[in-house]
Each structure stands twice: as C-alpha cells, then as structure tokens.
Amino acid sequence: MRYSALDGGKRIRPLLVYAAGDALECDHASLDPAACAVELVHAYSLVHDDLPAMDDDELRRGKPTCHVNYDEATAILVGDSLQSLAFQVLSDNASDDIPASARLQMIQILARASGSRGMAGGQALDIYGVGNEMNLPELENMHIHKTGALIRASVQLGALTAQASATRLKRLDHYAKAVGLAFQVQDDILDISGDTATLGKTAGKDQAAKKPTYPMLLGLEGAREKAKELLHEALDSLADFDEKADHLRQLAYFIIGRNS
C-alpha cells in the first residue's frame, strides 16, 4: 500500500481539494482528510487499472507496477485496502467543525464517484470500447465517469468542507466537470506525443490497444483545441470568484499544459 500510494504522482486531486478550500477561505488542516481520501481512491484505481485483466501495464509513476513488484493477488488486495482506507480516513478523521450532515454528504459523493456511476463504471465502458468505434458524446460520457467523476468529487469535497453555499458549490462543480474532461483530453494527447520516461508509464499504450481517444476522433490538433475550450469553460465558471480561487485557475492551466 505504501509502495503504491506514497511514492510519485502529481497529486492533482488532493491539490484540487485544497484549491477549492482556498477559494472559500477554508483552513488546510480541515481539508486534510478529504485530500487524503481522494488520493487513496485514485491510488487504488491505478493499482487495479494496471492489472493483467485490465490495462496490463508494467510501469506506473516511473517504477514497476504493484503486481509486477509484488504479485497479482497482493495488488488486488492492495487496491481493496486503499479504497477502504479512504472511507476510514474521511469518516474517522474529519474535523469536528464539519457538520455531520456535510460529512455524510462527502462520503456519499466519494462513494458515488468511485463506483458504477463513476470511476468503475467509466472503466467498464473503456474496456468494452477497445477495438470499437465511439462517437464524441459516447467518448465524453465514458470519461465523465472514468476520469471526471473523481476530479469533480475532489472539488466538491473541498467545497463541502468549507461549507460552501449551493450557488458556489454549483459553480465549482461546473469548473470541475470541465477540468476533468480537459485532464482526459490531455492524457490522450500525451499517449501519442509523450515518451515513456517523461510520462512514467508506457507511452502509446492506448493507441496500440485501439482504444477510442480524443485524437482518434478529432485529430491531434482538434484534441488540443478541445482542451483549450474546456480550459476557458473552467475559467469562466470561476468568474465570480476573486483571487482566492487563483490556485484553481493555475491548476486548470497546469492540467492542459502538463507533459506527464
């Protein structure tokens, strides 16, 4: 579990928790449980995604994947345990100044984002899409679940910790939806244009597996334009926020400009 969760990674999801909290002037210590919880769920998903029955990858974050370094059974149990630990952290260590109703809502949001209506469901669509054609709405639906759901949950958990109003929560969620799709578009671009050493995972994997991607449907330049459109959509969602939301703005720029 330590091997998979504590070494490497960009930590974008926990950063989004803190950035959403910053936009609402929330103390970072109160945000720690939510930030840890979303990263633990993300780490579990990577361990399981890399398994032979899924993406069958041997490299993650620049080192051998969990099942390669240990074995397949260990990796399955590691993923199960990381997921359980996420909910333990979110429920046991939540700050006392967070109302019980908000704490319960946070648990519900993370559970929904992780399961059949979120990340796991999106992964199933991704597996079934290998070798098959998808149109743009179908591709976006897959990634709204597979990648976007946990990114949206990250922002929502930060906002709920800060006890955001319904109006502000809605605007932050719109930002997160756009950023979540932008993240996946950039991932698809990097699968084609990046290299294994920089990415820390096998480059060209999606293309070789004939997975539906944004560059496949839109072309490489079309995919880059799509990422820019989503960036502007995300920034427009923050128009009513002041400079305290600058970390969210910076993360949006980072997501479409990253090279790994």
C-alpha positions in Angstrom: 0.0 0.0 0.0 2.8 2.4 0.8 4.6 1.4 -2.4 1.6 2.4 -4.5 0.4 5.5 -2.6 3.4 7.3 -1.2 5.9 7.5 -4.0 5.5 9.6 -7.1 2.4 11.1 -8.7 1.2 14.6 -9.4 -1.3 14.7 -6.5 -3.7 16.8 -8.7 -6.9 15.5 -6.9 -5.8 16.5 -3.4 -4.5 19.7 -4.8 -8.0 20.4 -6.1 -9.4 19.7 -2.7 -7.1 22.3 -1.2 -7.6 24.8 -4.0 -11.4 24.6 -3.7 -10.9 25.2 0.1 -8.6 28.2 -0.6 -11.3 29.7 -2.8 -13.6 29.6 0.2 -11.1 30.6 2.8 -11.0 27.2 4.5 -8.3 26.1 6.8 -6.0 23.5 5.3 -6.0 21.2 8.3 -9.7 20.8 7.9 -9.2 19.8 4.3 -6.5 17.1 5.0 -9.0 14.1 5.4 -10.8 14.8 2.1 -7.5 15.4 0.3 -6.1 12.1 1.6 -9.3 10.2 0.8 -9.4 11.2 -2.8 -5.8 10.3 -3.3 -6.2 6.9 -1.7 -9.1 6.2 -4.1 -7.0 7.3 -7.0 -4.1 5.2 -5.9 -6.3 2.1 -5.6 -7.7 2.7 -9.1 -4.2 2.9 -10.6 -3.2 -0.4 -8.9 -6.3 -2.2 -10.3 -6.1 -0.5 -13.7 -2.6 -1.8 -14.2 -3.6 -5.5 -13.5 -3.3 -8.0 -16.4 -7.1 -8.3 -16.6 -7.4 -4.6 -17.1 -4.7 -2.4 -18.9 -1.9 -4.9 -18.2 0.8 -2.3 -17.7 4.2 -2.8 -16.1 5.2 0.8 -15.4 3.5 3.4 -13.2 4.9 6.6 -11.8 8.3 5.6 -13.2 8.6 2.3 -11.4 7.2 -1.3 -11.7 3.5 -1.5 -11.2 2.3 -3.1 -7.9 1.5 -6.5 -9.4 4.9 -6.6 -11.1 6.8 -5.6 -8.0 4.9 -8.0 -5.7 2.3 -10.3 -7.4 -1.2 -10.1 -8.8 -3.0 -11.3 -5.6 -1.2 -8.8 -3.5 -2.1 -6.0 -5.9 -5.8 -6.8 -5.8 -5.7 -6.8 -2.0 -3.7 -3.5 -2.0 -6.4 -1.9 -4.2 -9.2 -3.1 -2.0 -7.4 -1.9 1.2 -6.6 1.5 -0.2 -10.2 2.1 -1.1 -11.4 1.0 2.3 -8.8 3.2 4.0 -10.1 6.2 2.0 -13.5 6.0 3.7 -12.0 5.3 7.1 -10.0 8.5 6.8 -12.9 10.5 5.6 -15.2 9.3 8.4 -12.8 8.9 11.4 -10.6 11.9 11.0 -12.9 14.5 9.7 -12.6 17.8 11.5 -15.1 18.3 14.4 -16.2 21.6 12.9 -17.7 19.9 9.9 -21.4 19.2 10.5 -22.4 15.5 10.5 -24.8 16.2 7.5 -21.9 17.6 5.4 -19.6 14.7 6.4 -22.2 12.2 5.3 -22.7 14.0 2.0 -18.9 13.9 1.4 -18.9 10.1 2.0 -21.8 9.7 -0.4 -20.1 11.8 -3.1 -16.8 9.9 -2.9 -18.7 6.6 -2.9 -20.7 7.6 -6.0 -17.6 8.9 -7.8 -15.8 5.6 -7.1 -18.4 3.1 -8.1 -20.6 2.0 -11.0 -21.9 5.5 -11.5 -18.4 7.0 -11.6 -14.9 5.7 -12.0 -15.6 1.9 -12.1 -18.4 2.3 -14.5 -16.3 4.5 -16.7 -13.5 1.9 -16.6 -16.0 -0.7 -17.7 -17.0 1.4 -20.7 -13.3 1.9 -21.5 -12.7 -1.8 -21.5 -15.8 -2.5 -23.7 -14.7 0.3 -26.1 -11.4 -1.3 -27.0 -11.5 -2.1 -30.8 -14.9 -0.5 -31.1 -15.9 2.9 -32.5 -17.3 5.6 -30.3 -18.8 9.0 -31.3 -17.8 12.1 -29.3 -20.8 12.1 -26.9 -20.1 8.5 -26.1 -16.4 9.2 -25.5 -17.2 12.2 -23.3 -19.8 10.1 -21.3 -17.1 7.4 -20.7 -14.6 10.0 -19.4 -17.1 12.0 -17.4 -17.3 8.8 -15.4 -13.8 7.2 -15.6 -11.7 10.3 -15.0 -14.0 13.2 -14.4 -16.1 11.8 -11.5 -13.2 11.7 -9.0 -11.9 15.1 -10.1 -15.4 16.5 -9.5 -15.6 14.8 -6.2 -12.2 16.3 -5.2 -13.6 19.9 -5.7 -16.9 19.0 -4.1 -15.3 17.6 -1.0 -13.1 20.7 -0.7 -16.2 23.0 -1.1 -18.3 21.0 1.4 -15.5 21.0 4.0 -15.6 24.8 3.6 -19.4 24.7 3.9 -19.9 26.4 0.5 -23.3 27.8 -0.4 -25.4 25.9 -3.0 -24.6 28.6 -5.6 -20.9 28.5 -5.1 -20.9 24.7 -5.0 -22.7 24.6 -8.4 -20.1 26.9 -10.0 -17.2 25.0 -8.6 -18.7 21.7 -9.8 -19.1 23.2 -13.3 -15.4 24.1 -13.1 -14.5 20.6 -12.0 -16.5 19.0 -14.8 -14.7 21.0 -17.4 -11.3 20.4 -15.8 -12.0 16.6 -15.5 -12.6 16.3 -19.3 -9.6 18.5 -20.0 -7.5 16.2 -18.0 -8.5 13.2 -20.0 -8.1 15.1 -23.4 -4.5 15.9 -22.4 -3.9 12.3 -21.3 -5.0 11.2 -24.7 -2.7 13.7 -26.4 0.3 12.7 -24.2 -0.3 9.0 -25.1 0.6 10.0 -28.7 3.0 12.8 -28.2 4.8 11.9 -24.9 7.6 9.5 -24.2 7.7 6.7 -21.6 10.5 8.2 -19.5 8.7 11.5 -19.1 5.2 10.1 -18.6 6.3 7.5 -16.1 4.0 5.0 -17.8 4.1 3.3 -21.2 3.6 5.8 -24.0 1.4 4.7 -27.0 -0.5 2.2 -24.9 -4.0 3.4 -25.8 -3.1 3.8 -29.5 -1.6 0.2 -29.6 -4.7 -1.2 -27.9 -7.0 0.7 -30.3 -8.8 2.5 -27.5 -11.2 5.3 -28.5 -9.5 8.6 -27.8 -10.0 12.3 -28.5 -7.1 12.5 -31.0 -8.6 9.4 -32.8 -11.9 11.3 -33.2 -10.8 14.9 -33.5 -7.2 14.6 -34.7 -4.2 15.8 -32.6 -4.8 19.5 -33.3 -8.5 19.1 -32.8 -7.9 17.5 -29.4 -5.6 20.3 -28.4 -8.3 22.8 -29.4 -10.9 20.8 -27.3 -8.6 21.1 -24.3 -8.3 24.8 -24.7 -12.1 25.1 -25.0 -12.5 23.2 -21.8 -9.9 25.4 -20.1 -11.8 28.5 -21.0 -15.1 26.9 -19.8 -13.4 26.1 -16.4 -12.1 29.6 -16.0 -15.4 31.2 -16.9 -17.0 29.1 -14.1 -14.8 31.0 -11.7 -15.6 34.5 -13.0 -17.4 35.4 -9.7 -14.6 34.3 -7.5 -11.7 36.6 -6.5 -8.0 36.0 -6.3 -8.5 33.3 -3.6 -9.5 31.0 -6.5 -6.3 31.5 -8.3 -5.0 28.1 -7.3 -7.9 26.6 -9.1 -7.1 28.7 -12.1 -3.5 27.7 -12.0 -4.4 24.0 -11.8 -6.6 24.3 -14.8 -3.7 25.7 -16.8 -1.4 23.1 -15.4 -3.7 20.2 -16.4 -3.7 21.1 -20.1 -0.1 22.1 -20.2 1.5 19.2 -18.4 3.8 16.7 -20.1 3.2 13.7 -17.8 
